[in-house]
Amino acid sequence: MDKARILVLAIAGCAGLAALYLASGSDDKPAPPPPVAQLPTVDILVAKTDIGLGQAVKPEDLQWQTWPAATASASFMRRDSNAEAIKDVTGSIARAPFIQGEPIREQKLVKADGSGFMAAILPTGMRAVSTEISPETGAGGFILPNDRVDVLLSKRDKNPDRNGADIVNSEVILTNIRVLAIDQAPKEKDGTNALIGKTVTLELKPEQTETLARARQSGVLSLALRSIADNNAPETKIDDNRQRRGDTINVIRFGVANQATMQK
């Protein structure tokens, strides 16, 4: 046998051994990944689109969404406990806005039952009362629905001294009052930060409605915008405000005498 033939046979043998080795190595499959733990889930009713304040809920505004059972609040509407929840809430009025994907809660909905929007969203035991405002008496238009305000009464009294100027007194008659609407707008429009209106609707207790009605006949009402940080502050008694008012002093400007109240 010549050398060329021996060399070809040797190369063929090496190639066969290499192929056999590779074939045997391909049988070693990688170990399967560990199983992923499946968390228990439930179907929760959520807002399919944004639902605005005062908007009537329609079926197309809602959808079922899978939610981790461990984080599903008892206030959420679950399909396993109420499969007809979409039908039940259809036609309800949103007392507060919902954003897309937010779980639907009954606390933020109210059945109108033929009543108007304002009567539907008004909390139990409260009254909605409107009064006139202007840019001067309404904080320049920066008071918006859901803000909190103090109501001030300013009235002009006759000076006992017939030659003196009238006495102007101002006092806070209501504190930490929620604004329900400016004119017929129960919410700001398109993210605006100012809203000029002619009337403001306030959320009052029954006894506060009497105070406001008397004050409207006594003088001029003004609204003082409260900081959002003071919304949960303890309510200030009106008597405390009156005690802080001090004596009246005479202020003479350009030869004209006016009386002003000095704070203690």
C-alpha positions in Angstrom: 0.0 0.0 0.0 1.5 3.3 -1.0 2.0 6.2 1.3 -0.7 8.4 -0.2 -3.4 5.8 0.4 -2.3 5.4 4.0 -2.4 9.1 4.6 -5.9 9.4 3.2 -7.1 6.6 5.5 -5.5 8.2 8.5 -7.2 11.5 7.8 -10.5 9.8 7.3 -10.1 8.0 10.6 -9.3 11.1 12.5 -12.4 12.9 11.0 -14.6 10.0 12.0 -13.3 10.0 15.6 -13.9 13.8 15.7 -17.5 13.4 14.4 -18.2 10.7 16.9 -16.9 12.9 19.8 -19.0 15.8 18.7 -22.1 13.6 18.3 -21.7 12.2 21.8 -21.2 15.6 23.3 -24.5 17.0 21.7 -26.5 14.5 23.8 -25.6 16.5 27.0 -28.7 18.8 27.2 -28.6 21.8 29.6 -30.4 21.4 32.9 -34.0 22.8 32.7 -34.5 26.2 34.6 -36.1 26.0 38.0 -39.9 26.4 38.0 -41.1 30.0 38.5 -43.4 30.3 41.5 -46.9 31.4 40.4 -48.5 34.0 42.6 -52.2 33.6 43.2 -54.2 36.2 41.3 -57.7 37.6 41.1 -59.6 39.6 38.5 -60.2 43.2 39.7 -62.5 45.8 38.1 -60.5 48.8 37.0 -60.9 52.0 34.9 -60.2 51.3 31.3 -59.9 55.0 30.6 -59.7 58.1 32.8 -63.1 58.9 34.5 -63.6 62.5 35.5 -65.3 64.0 38.5 -69.1 63.9 38.0 -68.8 61.7 35.0 -71.5 58.9 34.5 -69.8 55.5 34.3 -70.4 53.6 31.1 -69.5 49.9 30.5 -66.8 50.9 28.0 -65.1 52.8 30.8 -64.4 49.5 32.7 -62.5 46.3 32.3 -61.4 43.3 34.3 -57.6 43.1 35.1 -55.5 40.4 36.7 -54.2 41.5 40.1 -52.0 39.8 42.7 -54.4 38.4 45.3 -52.1 39.4 48.2 -52.4 43.1 47.3 -56.1 43.2 46.4 -57.8 45.4 48.9 -61.2 44.4 50.4 -62.6 47.5 48.9 -61.8 46.4 45.3 -64.5 44.8 43.1 -63.6 41.2 42.4 -65.0 39.0 39.7 -65.1 35.9 41.9 -67.4 37.6 44.4 -69.4 39.8 41.9 -69.3 38.8 38.3 -71.9 41.4 37.5 -70.0 44.3 38.9 -69.7 46.2 35.6 -73.5 46.1 35.3 -73.9 47.2 38.9 -71.8 50.3 38.6 -72.9 51.4 35.1 -74.7 54.7 35.5 -73.1 55.7 38.8 -71.6 59.1 39.2 -67.9 59.5 40.0 -67.5 61.5 43.3 -63.8 61.6 42.7 -61.7 61.1 39.5 -60.3 57.7 38.4 -57.1 57.4 36.4 -56.7 54.6 33.8 -55.9 51.3 35.5 -57.1 52.4 38.9 -59.3 49.8 40.8 -63.0 50.8 41.0 -64.2 51.4 44.6 -67.8 51.9 45.7 -66.6 54.7 48.0 -65.8 56.9 45.0 -69.1 56.3 43.3 -72.7 57.3 44.0 -76.0 56.3 42.5 -77.7 59.4 41.2 -81.2 57.8 41.2 -82.5 60.7 39.1 -80.9 63.4 41.2 -78.6 66.1 39.8 -74.9 65.9 39.8 -74.3 68.2 42.7 -76.8 66.4 44.9 -75.2 63.1 44.0 -71.7 64.1 45.0 -72.6 66.1 48.1 -71.6 64.2 51.3 -74.3 63.1 53.7 -75.4 65.9 56.1 -73.8 68.7 54.0 -75.4 71.5 52.0 -74.3 73.3 48.9 -74.8 77.1 49.1 -73.7 79.6 46.4 -72.7 83.2 46.9 -71.4 86.0 44.6 -67.7 86.6 44.2 -65.5 88.8 42.0 -61.7 88.7 41.3 -61.3 91.1 44.3 -63.3 89.0 46.7 -62.2 85.6 45.3 -58.4 85.7 45.6 -58.0 87.0 42.1 -59.4 83.8 40.5 -56.9 81.5 42.1 -59.5 79.6 44.1 -60.4 76.4 42.3 -62.9 73.6 43.0 -61.9 71.4 45.9 -59.7 74.1 47.5 -60.3 75.2 51.1 -61.2 78.7 52.0 -62.1 81.0 55.0 -65.1 83.3 54.5 -64.7 86.8 55.7 -67.5 89.4 56.3 -66.7 93.1 55.9 -69.3 95.7 56.9 -69.5 99.4 57.3 -70.9 100.9 60.5 -71.9 104.4 61.2 -69.4 106.3 63.3 -70.9 107.5 66.6 -69.1 110.8 65.9 -71.1 112.3 63.2 -68.1 114.1 61.8 -66.0 111.0 61.6 -65.7 108.5 58.8 -67.7 105.3 58.8 -66.1 102.3 60.7 -65.2 99.3 58.6 -65.0 96.0 60.4 -64.0 92.6 59.1 -64.2 89.2 60.7 -63.8 85.5 59.8 -67.3 83.9 59.9 -66.5 80.5 58.5 -63.2 78.5 58.4 -61.8 75.6 56.3 -64.7 75.5 53.9 -64.5 73.3 50.8 -65.2 74.9 47.4 -67.5 72.6 45.4 -67.7 74.7 42.2 -66.9 78.0 40.6 -69.9 79.0 38.5 -71.0 75.7 37.0 -67.5 74.2 36.9 -67.0 71.5 39.5 -63.3 71.1 38.4 -60.6 73.1 36.8 -60.4 72.9 33.0 -57.4 71.6 31.2 -55.1 72.0 34.1 -55.7 75.7 34.5 -54.5 77.3 37.7 -57.0 80.2 37.7 -60.7 80.4 37.2 -62.6 83.7 37.2 -66.3 83.3 38.1 -69.2 85.2 39.4 -70.5 82.7 41.9 -68.9 80.1 44.2 -70.6 77.1 45.6 -69.5 76.1 49.1 -70.0 72.8 51.1 -71.5 73.8 54.4 -73.1 72.3 57.5 -76.8 73.2 58.0 -75.9 75.7 60.8 -73.2 77.3 58.6 -75.8 77.9 55.9 -77.7 80.2 58.3 -74.5 82.1 59.2 -73.7 82.6 55.5 -77.2 83.8 54.7 -77.2 86.4 57.4 -73.8 87.6 56.5 -74.8 88.1 52.9 -77.4 90.6 54.0 -75.0 92.4 56.4 -72.0 93.3 54.2 -69.5 92.1 51.7 -68.2 88.5 51.7 -64.6 87.7 50.7 -62.9 84.3 50.4 -59.4 83.7 51.7 -57.6 80.8 50.1 -56.1 78.3 52.6 -52.8 76.5 52.1 -53.1 72.8 51.2 -51.0 72.1 54.3 -53.7 73.6 56.5 -56.6 71.4 55.2 -56.3 68.9 58.1 -55.5 71.6 60.7 -57.8 71.8 63.7 -60.8 74.1 63.0 -60.4 77.5 64.5 -63.3 78.7 66.6 -64.8 82.0 65.4 -64.7 83.3 69.0 -60.9 82.9 69.1 -60.6 85.1 66.0 -62.7 87.7 67.6 -60.7 87.7 70.8 -57.5 88.3 68.7 -59.0 91.6 67.4 -57.7 94.5 69.4 -58.8 98.1 69.9 -59.8 100.5 67.2 -57.4 103.4 66.4 -57.6 106.5 64.3 -55.5 106.7 61.2 -55.2 110.1 59.6 -54.1 110.1 55.9 -53.9 113.4 54.0 -56.1 115.1 56.6 -58.8 112.4 56.5 -59.4 110.4 59.6 -60.2 106.7 59.3 -60.5 104.0 62.0 -58.7 100.7 61.8 -58.5 97.7 64.0 -55.2 97.0 65.8 -54.2 93.4 66.2 -52.9 92.3 69.6 
